[in-house]
């Protein structure tokens, strides 16, 4: 490919023409056709648009700088013309400083580069019979009307070769290369044409020219307005159709026209929406099961024996609990937690266990079926065995190539930005910076924990006093609830602020790391950003699930944070309800915030740009000028869209045992997300340069890692955060002899058995409450499994505790092994590529060999036959007798 680039693409590479030899674009005036996609002659299609500010009208730069910029631009445009592209320049209708350079690629240029880039083009119609699905009639109800967006014809394809032009399916030269392919080819040329040489280092590519401000924008055109059909009869108005049948909110329950999206925007955007749509469809199943488990908990909450005991005035009403903080807190009655225990019954039920196991299996089905769907799209969109073109070096990397090293493979000198020692120093610094910022995130989480501990003291001392006469509010606004809700809200705000900061930090670290290519850059940034976001979003949830209330000691000997703050305890019902509250606030708040941000920001920016000049509404504005005032898609493209969905995927899978409604919230969000992303791309952003993509890239292994971790986290949540295991142990072992006094297995007496007794005379002076409420009480209860005072092992863990620990460990091992085994079986049974797709790939290879290679063989045979005849004739004349 490198040889092809040197020989075919850039014949003038490394040369800078003299001023008199510079080729310049043809200058024309706007012809008052606002929807035209062609040069002024109406024949040559506009494949790309370059925008720059006339240097003679610039006042912000020195004259010498303006001359240098103009010289580089003129050389660049001249080299574009030397490479076969045709340019036409037009001054802006609204702002006379702006110049629009329209770029057209003729047929010969398209054929040459299509061969160099190994672009697959159609050979013949797909003749394989497709079996109709039994659910075809049902899915038709949700498809886009085929009379409006016609289905794409299926072809067998092969990498384009000019010498086999007659074998390809060409009905019309003007439509053989569709607009997306034409734009991709032109962008390939724009990225590889030179504009200057400095210190024997060649400067080339449109990206560097954009970064230095020589050009203000470079983009392919939308084909029409999204509000109405194009007035040009030759224009298909695909943008209008996409808005009407895909991006409009009325289509929220319709399937996406993926082939049409891919045709207009390219494979990279097409694969994102295919993945997002597939994920959303799979969430439907998870949401139905999750709602079913939630309803099961809701309908059975009145039969929750342990909750009834908490609310019973003869049981919970007679239980006085020990203070949960030092001095400021006082004794409290267990019935205060009556309402929270009822809510907990909804989420901490046997349905939770079923749902956790189901989600462990669901995520495997999702990833395996996505691999099959991805393989189908790879074939249908011609990315099977896709040959990546030689990727351009990033301008930032190329600008710092000052060191000369010997390439071990080519044994030639090449320029690099740093030595081996310098590279090692950069990697060390970047790794240290990553760990520093992650520790900073953890420090913010510690700050939230300290807030919890300190504010709990305030709520415990103030709420009971101010709400003593309002019994109804006291039931709901307990110190635990107030602390949990306010801490969750603060945690959400801190997360969103840190999110904005760490995006910039990750980009700065990656820029300093100086990756060589854009793919390396995106992969490096993806890893850093996900690592940051993982700690940022999930750390508070991990704390509540696995640390809060686990290491608190007992009232006579509490455990302290930082030697000052007493460790936070869970509500007597457990920490599961608080984890549920945290998840609901973060998942719901994040979805609302992101959707508002995604809609408002580009809309406001475009409105400001559109109405900044009052004269604009009075003049006819061409299509290229309309598109210039839209928002650029950004260098990272869909990176942030993927990041948002993968973070959501983590919430749906990692902590779903505590919040079975998470898939439902994600489903609702994603149904809106698809249309909002479609609306943004179609109406608010310039048309993105079409790019090839086989899959979702680095996000695939991240999803698989989350899926594996999800099994562990859900097993741990059920074992250590939920109260399910202690209840089961009590029901089967400690409710009946020899440990219990009931004749049959029952949950009666569970609360009394799981609350240990503490003698208040054993309080240390630092922990003893200042204002006791309950007069002459000699004992109080606390949530733990320890021997009572007076026992020979008082305040040590009792036998019930060790039974529960053993049961929890056994449950974790069994659940993990069962789910991992099922996941392995599912992965083995479901092939990554379906038999139908394999048949299509084999058929295409066969046809390619038959149509292309056999013609070569026929030509060789024909040529060899003529040579053989000449050899035979020569031999006959040589060995013929002399007398003849």
Secondary structure, 3 states (H helix, E strand, C coil): CHHHHHHHHCCCCCCCCCHHHCCCCEECCCCCCCCCCECCCCCCECCEEEEEECHHHCCCCCHHHHHHHHHHHHHHHHHHHHCCEEEEEEECCCCCCEEEEEEEECHHHHHHHHHHCCCEEEEEECCCCCCCCCCHHHHHHHCCCCCCCCCCCCEEEEECCHHHHHHCCCCCHHHHCCHHHHHHHHHHHHCCCEEEEECCEEEECHHHHHHCCCCCEEEECCCCCCCCCCCCCCCCCHHHHHHHHHHCHHHCCCCCCHHHHHHHHCHHHHHHHHHHHHHHHHHHHHHHHHHHHHHHHHHHHHHCHHHHHHHCCCCHHHCEECCCCCCCCCCEEHHHHHHHHHHHHHHCCHHHHHHHHHHHHHHHHHHHHHHHHHHHHHHHCCCCCCCCCCCCECHHHHCCCCEEEECCCCCCEEEECCCHHHHHHHHHHHHHHHHHHHHHHHHHHHHHHHHHHHHHHHHHHHHHHHCCCCHHHHHHCCHHHHHHHHHHHHHHHHHHHHHHHHHHHHHHHHHHHCCCEHHHHHHHHHHHHHHHHHHHHHHHHHHHHHCCCCCCEECCEECEECCCEECCCCCCCCCHHHHHHHHHHHHHHHHHHHHHHHHHHHHHHHHHHHHCCHHHHHCCCCHHHHHHCCECCCCCCCHHHHHHHHHHHHHHHHCCCCCCCHHHHHHHHHHHHHHHHHHHHHHHECECCCCCCCCCCCHHHHHHHHHHHHHHHHHHHHHHHCCHHHHHHHHHHHCECCCCCECCCCCCCHHHHHEEEEEHHHCCCCCCCCCCCCCCCCEEEEECCECCCCCCCCCCECHHHHHHHHHHHHHHHHHHHHHHHHHHHHHHHCCCCCHHHHHHHHHHHHHHHHHHHHHHHHHHHHHHHHHHHHHHHHHHHHHCCCCC
